[in-house]
Amino acid sequence: MTCPAARCRRGACTKRLDACPTVVAFFHSRGGDILSRYGIERDIPAIGTAEREAWCDATHHSNAVLATMQAEQKHIQWEHSYVAADKTFCIYMADNEALVHEHARRSSFPATRVTEITKIIDPTTAVS
């Protein structure tokens, strides 16, 4: 999720999301609680050489599962993914880790390792 504050830049904030007053206000203004961020490592052989059409199909399927879960009042959102030769590294926001595993099960995408992300740092952290 990009910080909803216009003055913030993605990744520039080093606080936990639930400690950032801008993020707290954003979610509470929409009647929700703060979501945790998770990194999901997925072992998928040869995924790095997949064709664009395969990526489009996989993305469509994942988005459909997420939409169904959101319609069930389950708070989960996919931010983005990084693709390597035999793995993807996906970043999700969710109420809890169980929802990440539920999405993996329902979408048939493996969740080899799920890790809660508690802080974000980047090169600007050195000068903040």
BAMIKOL-46071 format. One record per atom (N, C-alpha, C, O, CB): residue in one letter; x, y, z. Coordinates in steps of 0.2 Angstrom, whole numbers, padded with zeros to 4 digits, always signed. Each point is the difference from the previous one (the first is absolute). Glycine has a CB too. Layout:
N
AXYZ...
This chain:
128
M+0004-0006+0000M-0004+0006+0000M+0004+0006+0000M+0005+0001+0004M-0014-0007+0002T+0008+0011-0010T+0003+0006+0000T-0003+0004+0006T-0006+0001+0001T+0009-0001-0014C+0002+0004+0016C-0003+0004+0006C-0005+0005-0003C+0002+0003-0005C+0009-0005+0011P-0016+0003-0003P-0005+0005-0003P+0002+0007+0001P-0004+0004-0003P-0005-0012+0005A+0014+0010+0002A+0002+0007+0000A+0004+0002-0006A+0004-0003-0002A-0004+0002+0015A-0002+0007-0016A+0003+0002-0006A+0007+0001+0001A+0004+0000-0004A-0015+0005+0001R+0013-0003+0009R+0007+0002+0002R+0005-0006+0001R+0006+0000+0000R-0010+0010+0005C+0001-0016-0004C+0003-0006+0001C+0002-0003-0007C-0003+0000-0005C-0003-0002+0016R+0012-0002-0011R+0002-0004-0006R+0000-0007+0002R+0002-0002+0006R+0005+0011-0011R-0009-0013+0000R-0001-0007+0002R+0007-0003+0002R+0005+0001-0003R-0014-0002-0005G+0009-0002+0014G+0006-0003+0003G+0004+0005+0004G+0005-0002+0003G-0005-0006-0012A-0002+0014+0009A+0004+0005+0004A-0001+0000+0008A+0004+0002+0004A-0004+0005-0014C-0006-0010+0012C-0002+0000+0007C+0004-0006+0003C-0001-0006-0003C-0010+0012+0000T+0014-0005+0009T+0003-0006+0003T-0004-0002+0006T+0002-0005+0003T+0009+0009-0007K-0017-0001+0005K-0004-0002+0005K-0004-0007-0001K-0002-0001-0006K+0001+0013+0010R-0001-0015+0001R-0006-0005-0001R-0006+0003-0003R-0001+0006+0002R+0006-0013+0007L-0008+0004-0013L-0006+0003-0003L-0005+0002+0005L-0003+0005-0001L+0004-0012-0009D-0002+0003+0015D-0005+0002+0005D+0003+0006+0005D-0004+0002+0004D+0000-0014-0004A+0010+0014-0001A+0003+0006+0004A+0000+0006-0004A+0001+0005+0002A+0006-0013+0004C-0009+0008-0013C+0000+0005-0004C-0006+0004+0000C-0005-0003-0002C+0013-0003-0006P-0009+0012+0011P-0006+0003+0001P-0004+0001-0007P-0006+0000+0001P+0011+0006+0009T-0002-0005-0015T-0003+0001-0006T-0003-0006-0003T-0006+0000-0002T+0014+0008-0001V-0005-0014+0004V-0003-0006-0002V-0006-0002+0005V-0005-0002-0002V+0016-0002-0003V-0010+0005+0011V-0005-0001+0005V-0006+0004-0002V-0006-0003+0000V+0014+0001+0009A-0008+0008-0010A-0005+0005-0002A-0004-0003-0006A-0006+0000-0001A+0012+0010+0007F-0001-0012-0011F-0003-0002-0006F-0005-0006+0001F-0005+0000-0003F+0016+0004-0003F-0008-0009+0009F-0004-0006+0001F-0006+0001+0005F-0006-0002-0002F+0016-0005+0000H-0009+0011+0007H-0006+0001+0004H-0005+0005-0003H-0006-0001+0001H+0013+0000+0009S-0005+0005-0015S-0005+0004-0003S-0005-0004-0005S-0005+0002-0002S+0013+0007+0002R-0005-0015-0001R-0004-0005-0004R-0003-0006+0004R-0003-0005-0003R+0010+0008-0007G-0007-0002+0016G-0003-0005+0005G+0004-0006+0001G-0003-0005+0002G-0008+0010-0006G+0017-0005+0002G+0004-0006+0001G+0006+0001+0005G+0002+0005+0002G-0005-0008-0014D+0006-0003+0013D+0006+0000+0004D+0006+0000-0004D-0001-0001-0006D-0006-0006+0015I+0012+0007-0006I+0007+0000-0004I+0001-0007-0002I+0000-0005+0004I+0004+0015+0003L-0002-0011-0013L+0002-0006-0003L+0008-0001+0001L+0004+0005+0000L-0014-0005-0008S+0012-0006+0009S+0007-0002+0001S+0002-0001-0007S-0004-0002-0005S+0003-0003+0016R+0008+0006-0012R+0003-0002-0007R+0004-0006+0001R+0003-0002+0005R-0002+0014-0008Y-0002-0016-0003Y+0003-0007+0000Y+0004-0001-0006Y-0002+0002-0006Y-0007-0007+0013G+0015+0002-0007G+0004-0002-0005G-0001-0008-0001G+0000-0004+0004G+0009+0013-0002I-0011-0011-0008I-0002-0007-0002I+0005-0002-0005I+0001+0002-0006I-0013-0001+0009E+0016-0006-0001E+0005-0003-0005E-0004-0006-0003E-0002-0005+0004E+0013+0009+0003R-0011-0005-0013R-0003-0005-0004R+0005-0004-0004R+0003+0003-0005R-0014+0003+0005D+0012-0012+0001D+0004-0004-0004D-0004-0003-0006D-0005-0004+0001D+0012+0000+0009I-0006+0007-0016I-0003-0002-0006I+0005-0001-0006I+0003+0005-0002I-0014+0002+0006P+0012-0013-0005P+0006-0002-0005P-0002+0004-0007P-0005+0000-0003P+0007-0011+0009A+0004+0014-0008A+0000+0003-0007A-0005+0006-0001A-0001+0002-0005A+0005-0013+0001I-0006+0014+0010I-0005+0005-0001I+0004+0007-0003I-0004+0004-0003I-0002-0009+0013G+0012+0005-0009G+0003+0006-0003G+0000+0000-0008G+0002+0005-0003G+0005-0005+0013T-0008-0006-0013T+0000+0000-0007T-0007-0001-0003T-0001-0001-0006T+0012-0004+0007A-0016+0006+0003A-0007+0000-0002A-0002+0005-0005A+0003+0005+0000A-0006-0010+0011E-0001+0004-0015E-0003+0004-0005E-0004+0005+0003E-0003-0001+0005E+0004-0007-0014R-0002+0014+0006R-0004+0006+0002R-0007-0003+0001R-0004+0002+0005R+0011+0007-0010E-0010-0013+0001E-0007-0002+0000E-0001-0004+0006E-0005+0000+0004E+0005-0001-0016A+0005-0003+0014A+0000-0004+0006A-0001+0004+0007A-0003-0001+0004A+0010-0008-0010W-0003+0015+0005W+0000+0005+0006W-0007+0003+0000W-0002+0001+0006W+0015+0001-0007C-0016+0000-0005C-0006+0003+0000C-0005-0005+0003C-0005+0002+0004C+0008+0005-0014D-0003-0013+0008D-0005-0005+0003D+0001-0001+0007D-0005+0000+0004D+0005-0006-0015A+0006+0006+0014A+0001-0001+0007A-0002+0006+0004A-0003-0001+0005A+0013-0007-0008T-0009+0014+0000T-0002+0006+0004T-0007+0000+0000T-0003+0002+0005T+0013+0004-0009H-0014-0007-0002H-0007+0000+0000H-0003-0005+0005H-0004+0002+0004H+0004+0001-0016H+0003-0009+0013H-0003-0005+0004H+0001+0003+0008H-0004-0001+0004H+0007-0009-0013S+0003+0012+0010S+0002+0002+0007S-0005+0006+0002S-0003+0000+0005S+0015-0003-0007N-0013+0008-0003N-0004+0006+0002N-0007-0003+0001N-0004+0003+0004N+0011+0005-0011A-0010-0013+0003A-0006-0002+0001A-0001-0003+0007A-0005+0001+0003A+0004-0003-0016V+0006-0002+0015V-0001-0003+0007V+0000+0005+0005V-0003+0000+0005V+0009-0010-0009L-0001+0015+0003L+0000+0006+0005L-0007+0004+0000L-0002+0001+0006L+0015+0000-0008A-0016+0000-0004A-0006+0003+0000A-0006-0004+0004A-0004+0003+0003A+0007+0002-0014T-0003-0011+0010T-0004-0005+0004T+0001+0001+0007T-0005+0000+0004T+0004-0008-0014M+0007+0007+0012M+0002+0001+0007M-0002+0007+0003M-0003+0000+0006M+0012-0008-0008Q-0008+0013-0002Q-0002+0007+0003Q-0008+0000+0000Q-0002+0004+0005Q+0013+0001-0010A-0014-0008+0001A-0008+0000+0000A-0002-0004+0006A-0006+0002+0003A+0005-0001-0016E+0005-0005+0016E-0001-0004+0006E+0002+0004+0006E+0000-0003+0005E+0001-0008-0011Q+0001+0018+0005Q+0002+0004+0005Q+0007-0002+0003Q+0001+0001+0006Q-0013+0001-0003K+0016-0006-0007K+0006-0001+0002K+0005+0005-0003K+0000+0001-0006K-0003-0014+0007H+0007+0016+0004H+0004+0005-0002H+0007-0002-0002H+0005-0002+0004H-0011+0009+0003I+0007-0007-0014I+0007-0003-0003I+0000+0004-0007I-0005+0001-0003I+0005-0012+0009Q+0006+0013-0007Q+0002+0003-0006Q+0007-0001-0003Q+0005-0001+0004Q-0013+0010-0001W+0009-0011-0009W+0006-0001-0003W+0003+0007-0002W-0003+0004-0004W+0000-0016+0000E+0009+0013+0006E+0004+0006-0002E+0003-0001-0007E-0001+0004-0005E+0002+0000+0017H+0004-0008-0012H+0004-0001-0006H+0004-0007+0002H+0000-0002+0005H+0001+0015-0008S+0003-0015-0003S+0004-0006+0001S+0007+0001-0004S+0000+0004-0005S-0011-0011+0006Y+0016+0004+0001Y+0006+0000-0003Y+0001-0007-0003Y-0002-0005+0003Y+0007+0014+0004V-0003-0010-0013V+0001-0007-0003V+0008-0001-0001V+0003+0004-0003V-0015-0003-0003A+0013-0007+0008A+0007-0003-0001A+0000-0006-0004A-0006-0002-0003A+0010+0007+0014A+0001-0009-0012A+0000-0006-0005A-0005-0005+0002A-0004-0002-0004A+0016+0004+0002D-0012-0004+0009D-0004-0005+0002D-0004+0002+0006D-0003-0004+0004D+0011-0004-0008K-0009+0014+0005K-0004+0003+0006K-0003+0007-0002K+0002+0003-0004K+0006-0009+0012T-0014+0007-0004T-0002+0007+0001T+0000+0002+0007T+0000-0004+0004T-0007+0002-0014F+0008+0008+0011F-0001+0003+0006F-0005+0006+0000F+0000+0005-0003F+0012-0007+0005C-0018+0000+0002C-0006+0004-0001C-0001+0004+0007C+0002-0003+0005C-0007-0005-0013I+0003+0014+0007I-0002+0004+0006I-0007+0001+0000I-0003+0002-0005I+0014+0004+0004Y-0014-0008+0007Y-0007+0001+0001Y-0001+0004+0007Y+0004+0000+0004Y-0006-0011-0010M-0004+0014+0006M-0003+0003+0006M-0006-0005+0002M-0004-0002-0004M+0008+0014+0001A-0004-0013+0010A-0006-0004+0002A-0001+0001+0008A+0005+0002+0003A-0002-0011-0013D-0009+0007+0012D-0001+0000+0007D+0004-0005+0004D+0002+0002+0005D-0013+0001-0008N+0013-0008+0000N+0004-0005+0003N+0003-0005-0005N-0002-0001-0006N-0005+0002+0016E+0012-0005-0007E+0003-0005-0005E-0004-0005-0002E+0001-0003-0006E+0009+0005+0012A-0015-0004-0002A-0005-0005-0003A-0003+0001-0006A-0001-0004-0004A-0001+0001+0016L+0000+0010-0013L-0003+0002-0007L+0005-0001-0005L-0002-0002-0006L-0005+0010+0012V+0013-0007-0005V+0005-0001-0006V+0000-0007-0002V+0001-0002-0005V+0006+0011+0010H-0007-0014+0000H+0000-0007-0001H-0006-0002-0003H+0000-0004-0005H+0007+0002+0014E-0013+0005-0007E-0006-0002-0003E+0000+0002-0008E-0003-0003-0004E-0003+0005+0015H+0008+0004-0012H+0001+0002-0007H+0004-0004-0004H-0002-0002-0006H+0001+0014+0009A+0007-0015+0000A+0004-0004-0004A-0004-0007-0001A+0001-0003-0006A+0009+0008+0012R-0013-0007-0001R-0004-0007-0001R-0006+0001-0005R+0000-0004-0005R+0003+0001+0016R-0006+0009-0011R-0006+0001-0005R+0002+0001-0007R-0003-0001-0004R-0003+0005+0014S+0012-0001-0010S+0003+0002-0007S+0004-0005-0003S+0002+0000-0006S-0003+0012+0009S+0003-0017+0001S+0005-0006-0002S+0007+0003-0001S+0003-0003-0004S-0013-0003-0001F+0012+0012+0008F+0006+0002-0001F+0004-0002+0007F-0003+0002+0005F+0000+0008-0013P+0009-0013+0007P+0003-0002+0007P+0002+0006+0004P+0002+0005-0003P+0002-0015-0003A-0004+0009+0012A+0003+0005+0005A+0005-0003+0004A-0001-0003+0005A-0010+0009-0004T+0017-0007-0004T+0006-0004+0002T+0002+0003+0007T+0001-0004+0005T+0003+0001-0016R-0004+0010+0012R+0002+0003+0006R-0003+0007+0000R-0001+0003-0005R+0012-0009+0005V-0014+0007+0006V-0004+0006+0001V+0003+0004+0006V+0001-0003+0005V-0012-0002-0009T+0013+0011+0003T+0004+0004+0005T-0004+0006+0001T-0001+0004-0005T+0012-0009+0003E-0012+0007+0009E-0003+0007+0001E+0005+0005-0001E+0006-0001+0003E-0015-0004+0005I+0008+0010-0011I+0004+0006-0001I-0001+0005+0005I-0006+0003+0000I+0007-0005-0012T+0003+0004+0017T-0001+0004+0005T+0003+0007-0001T-0003+0005+0003T+0002-0014+0004K+0005+0010-0012K+0003+0007-0001K+0002+0000-0007K+0001-0005-0003K+0004+0006+0015I-0004+0005-0015I+0002+0001-0007I+0006+0005+0001I-0001+0005+0003I-0011-0007-0008I+0017+0000+0002I+0006+0005-0001I+0002+0001-0007I-0001-0005-0004I+0005+0002+0015D-0001+0008-0013D+0003+0001-0007D+0006+0005+0001D+0002+0002+0006D-0014-0004-0011P+0015+0004-0001P+0006+0004+0001P-0002+0007+0004P+0005+0003+0003P-0001-0008-0014T-0010+0007+0011T-0001+0007+0003T+0000-0001+0008T+0000+0005+0003T-0007-0002-0013T+0006-0009+0012T+0001-0002+0007T+0006+0003+0003T+0000+0002+0006T-0007-0012-0007A+0012+0010-0002A+0007+0002+0002A+0000+0008+0002A+0004+0002+0004A+0001-0011-0011V-0009+0012+0003V+0000+0008+0001V-0007+0002+0004V+0000+0006+0000V+0007-0005-0011S-0011-0005+0013S-0006+0002+0003S+0001+0001+0007S-0005+0002+0004S-0002-0008-0012
